[in-house]
Amino acid sequence: MGTSKGEAVELDVAGRAVRLSNPNKVYFPERGYTKLDVATYYLAVADGITRALRDRPTTLERYPDGVDGESFFQKRAPKNLPEWIPTARISFPSGRHADEICPTGPAAVLWAANLGCLTFHPWPVRRAATDHPDELRIDLDPQPGTDFDDAVPVAHELRALLAESGIRGWPKTSGGRGIHVFVPIEPRWTFTEVRRCAIAIGRELERRMAGKVTTAWWKEERGERIFVDYNQTARDRTIASAYSVRPKPHAPVSAPLRWDELDDVHPKDFDLKTMPVRYAEVGDVHADMEDHAFGLEPLLELAARDEHEHQLGDMPYPPDYPKMPGEPKRVQPSRAKKEEA
């Protein structure tokens, strides 16, 4: 597939020809990885990345000149979209709409990689039901002073909490310092209800691991703790897919894991070169996630108890959201104190 002068090459991707222009363009200068290296990587994990993206409206995080160049998030499908890549109309909190690509096979992944897409950000919905998530995604985000190793025990406690409700989650590295846990759910609830479950999970983890976990939206209140980023479940918020390459100098990837691996791995173990080796050995360790769909009733009951027994209601939305029903004042605590003084 290589070329000495950088002429375009044609890749056979599951029986479909995909053109790769400028294959020798360097995308990761520190390691010397090229666009062709990125494409080769996605071919090596084709079934896994396709499973993670299949039929999901997907935002493309594009770096057409590599990780040292300018980047942008492409939400709307490009005008030159091939007819064989379907789209779905999604609605933003503002009320506006967009048609996003919905990959159905590995050729769509490689087509996007040719545009400089490194990281894929799929919505937690399928194109047949874009208002009803089929995944609950829990983002364990280490704050300054903490790291991946601090997030691991929180992930284990989260696993136990979910199990108490008859629910199972699938963990993966974020590609950075964090841990993502995905829970396949029945597409019967709204974004607001799914977010309510994420808040309830975060609050329960705070109680169980006092001083180590926080749901504080304002950074000044988080401290050296693991932040359960409940707003990653809000409409139009997405999380990097499993197997996505992340735009860091060493080309890390978001790595699906088994629970029994968490204590023995580090995010730097998984990159553009090492993941294909792992994939060839163990395959897609999250493949069976497709066979499950859990109900949210136990977590909604937990949220209801928080509301009635602890008077804990909604929490702030991101700043670009319109004011939401039941949302508390969106005012930074230190600023609020100054205004009261």
Sequence and secondary structure as in RCSB ss.txt:
>XXXX:A:sequence
MGTSKGEAVELDVAGRAVRLSNPNKVYFPERGYTKLDVATYYLAVADGITRALRDRPTTLERYPDGVDGESFFQK
RAPKNLPEWIPTARISFPSGRHADEICPTGPAAVLWAANLGCLTFHPWPVRRAATDHPDELRIDLDPQPGTDFDD
AVPVAHELRALLAESGIRGWPKTSGGRGIHVFVPIEPRWTFTEVRRCAIAIGRELERRMAGKVTTAWWKEERGER
IFVDYNQTARDRTIASAYSVRPKPHAPVSAPLRWDELDDVHPKDFDLKTMPVRYAEVGDVHADMEDHAFGLEPLL
ELAARDEHEHQLGDMPYPPDYPKMPGEPKRVQPSRAKKEEA
>XXXX:A:secstr
   SS   EEEEETTEEEEESSTT EEETTTTEEHHHHHHHHHHTHHHHHHHHTT  EEEEE TT TTS  EEE 
S  TT  TTS EEEEE TTS EEEEE   SHHHHHHHHHTTEEEEEE SSBTTBTTS SEEEEEEEE TT  HHH
HHHHHHHHHHHHHHTT   EEEE SSS EEEEEEB TTS HHHHHHHHHHHHHHHHHHTTTTEE  SSGGGT SS
EEE GGGGSTT     TT B SSTT BB  B  GGGGGG  GGG BTTHHHHHHHHH  TTGGGGG  B  HHHH
HHHHHHHHHH        TTS   TT      HHHHHHHH 
